[in-house]
Amino acid sequence: MKPPRFDYHAPRSIDEAVALLARYGGDAKPLAGGQSLVPLLNFRLARPAALIDLNRIPALAGIREVDGQVAFGAMTRQRTVEFSPVVTRTLPLLAEATRWVGHLPIRSRGTIGGSIAHADPSAEYPAVFTALDGTVVARGPKGERVLTPAELFETYLTTSLAPDELLTEVRLPAMPSGAGWAFEEFARRHGDFAIVGIAAALWRDGGRWTARLATAGTGPVPARLRGAEEIIERDGVGDKAVAAAATRAAELVQPDADLHASAD
Ligand code: FAD
């Protein structure tokens, strides 16, 4: 299939991109890596009047460390995240999760901002963003706002970003050194979206445990498993506590059955 006709703009600055989005009054779409948007266009599931290509805006790329946080320009490629020494050192959970995202050519184009703005509940980045209490910066004609995962993700493929708002930055607090982490995923083939996945991080600070758990593929938005985290934080990581946390985690999610798997 071929996409429907659209106007094409390649702005050079964030302000110019925001002005273009506003000019189309909600009928334009930002184009990031195109790995989700272009298939939607080709299947004619999306019919925007215009594409605002973000690929020529230098201010949207790059990884910075600021005050214990790592700030990713929205257009930072997933491949850049995967091989960034800053990410390996400060956010090993994100580095591990990235290896589950599609295949190399997809990660070479796909961006961190595009993945989070697309809000596929089976995607890896929204789960990591939720587990690590990240924030995104959104810029619109009225200025900037900072959103938490609970404020951003509304339901399947839907965020609270206004049609004339651009996601400009993703911020994740650096994990403490010595933290443990894992991203586990079940998919029929490597590179497919997760049927179910979980982002987990754990660290100890002066005898107190902090646990972070968030799922992919278990509902319309990533689920933060606070009840299971609390069991680990209170009882530690012995076999009994982990088994109790796992039981609680299963109670906290209500996945839908679909073509690929039953809810169980
Ligand atoms: P685009 O496709 O360009 O945009 C996606 C949506 O977000 C569009 O609606 C666009 O308008 C909007 N958008 C993009 N950037 C912004 C912004 N800065 N501000 C506001 N809105 C914005 N993803 C996974 O997570 N896991 C997988 O296993 C996986 N497997 C894949 C397998 C295949 C074969 C393919 C083709 C894709 C796969 N993907 C997977 C999707 C891929 O990771 C995409 O990169 C990602 O979903 C979207 O990122 P993008 O940069 O390509 O965004």
Boltz pocket constraint, residues with backbone or C-beta under 6 A from the ligand:
constraints:
  - pocket:
      binder: B
      contacts: [[A, 29], [A, 30], [A, 31], [A, 32], [A, 33], [A, 34], [A, 35], [A, 36], [A, 37], [A, 38], [A, 54], [A, 74], [A, 75], [A, 100], [A, 101], [A, 102], [A, 103], [A, 106], [A, 109], [A, 110], [A, 111], [A, 112], [A, 113], [A, 114], [A, 115], [A, 117], [A, 118], [A, 120], [A, 122], [A, 123], [A, 124], [A, 125], [A, 161], [A, 165], [A, 166], [A, 167], [A, 168], [A, 191], [A, 192], [A, 193], [A, 194]]
      max_distance: 6.0
